[in-house]
Amino acid sequence: MLGSGTFDAYKDLSQATGVQPNPGPNPMVAPLYFISFIFFGTMIMLNLFIGIIVGSMAEAQEESAKLLLKKDQSEGQAKSYEDDLRNLEASMDDVKLLITNLRLRLENAAEARAEAALYAEAPRRKAG
């Protein structure tokens, strides 16, 4: 059976099953059986072969997708860490500017109070 399914010893099997130029009784049964056996055997073997290939391709695609996902996640984390660091540095620079502006305002306010106190005391000195 395996020999006929793989087309080995085709001539010997065809003669053994009765497929001959001058067949004996039931001239259509033996060739019909033999041809249908060959057809179904070939289809089964082809189906197995294609199934193995499709299964292997599916596994390879899954592995590739997992690797790409891991790579994207690691790159994304690295990029997000760099972006976070840049954002933090920019925020720190903004805070430094705010502190500098507040110091200047406080100094100006202190100077303004001192001048206001001097102007307020000036009329008292003239009066006294």
For each residue, the residues with C-beta under 8 A, 3 or more apart:
1: 4 5 37 41
2: 5 6 8
3: 6 8 9 13
4: 1 7 8 9 10 13 34 37 38 41
5: 1 2 37 38 41 42 45
6: 2 3 41 45
7: 4 10 38
8: 2 3 4
9: 3 4 12 13
10: 4 7 13 14
11: 14 15
12: 9 15 16
13: 3 4 9 10 16 17 34
14: 10 11 17 19 20 34
15: 11 12 19 20
16: 12 13
17: 13 14 30 31 33 34
18: 23 24 26 29 30 31
19: 14 15 23 30 31 34
20: 14 15 23
21:
22:
23: 18 19 20 26 27 30 31
24: 18 27
25:
26: 18 23 29 30
27: 23 24 30 31
28: 31 32
29: 18 26 32 33
30: 17 18 19 23 26 27 33 34
31: 17 18 19 23 27 28 34 35
32: 28 29 35 36
33: 17 29 30 36 37
34: 4 13 14 17 19 30 31 37 38
35: 31 32 38 39
36: 32 33 39 40
37: 1 4 5 33 34 40 41
38: 4 5 7 34 35 41 42
39: 35 36 42 43
40: 36 37 43 44
41: 1 4 5 6 37 38 44 45
42: 5 38 39 45 46
43: 39 40 46 47
44: 40 41 47 48
45: 5 6 41 42 48 49
46: 42 43 49 50
47: 43 44 50 51
48: 44 45 51 52
49: 45 46 52 53
50: 46 47 53 54
51: 47 48 54 55
52: 48 49 55 56
53: 49 50 56 57
54: 50 51 57 58
55: 51 52 58 59
56: 52 53 59 60
57: 53 54 60 61
58: 54 55 61 62
59: 55 56 62 63
60: 56 57 63 64
61: 57 58 64 65
62: 58 59 65 66
63: 59 60 66 67
64: 60 61 67 68
65: 61 62 68 69
66: 62 63 69 70
67: 63 64 70 71
68: 64 65 71 72
69: 65 66 72 73
70: 66 67 73 74
71: 67 68 74 75
72: 68 69 75 76
73: 69 70 76 77
74: 70 71 77 78
75: 71 72 78 79
76: 72 73 79 80
77: 73 74 80 81
78: 74 75 81 82
79: 75 76 82 83
80: 76 77 83 84
81: 77 78 84 85
82: 78 79 85 86
83: 79 80 86 87
84: 80 81 87 88
85: 81 82 88 89
86: 82 83 89 90
87: 83 84 90 91
88: 84 85 91 92
89: 85 86 92 93
90: 86 87 93 94
91: 87 88 94 95
92: 88 89 95 96
93: 89 90 96 97
94: 90 91 97 98
95: 91 92 98 99
96: 92 93 99 100
97: 93 94 100 101
98: 94 95 101 102
99: 95 96 102 103
100: 96 97 103 104
101: 97 98 104 105
102: 98 99 105 106
103: 99 100 106 107
104: 100 101 107 108
105: 101 102 108 109
106: 102 103 109 110
107: 103 104 110 111
108: 104 105 111 112
109: 105 106 112 113
110: 106 107 113 114
111: 107 108 114 115
112: 108 109 115 116
113: 109 110 116 117
114: 110 111 117 118
115: 111 112 118 119
116: 112 113 119 120
117: 113 114 120 121
118: 114 115 121 122
119: 115 116 122
120: 116 117 123 124
121: 117 118 124 125
122: 118 119 125 126
123: 120 126 127
124: 120 121 127 128
125: 121 122 128
126: 122 123
127: 123 124
128: 124 125
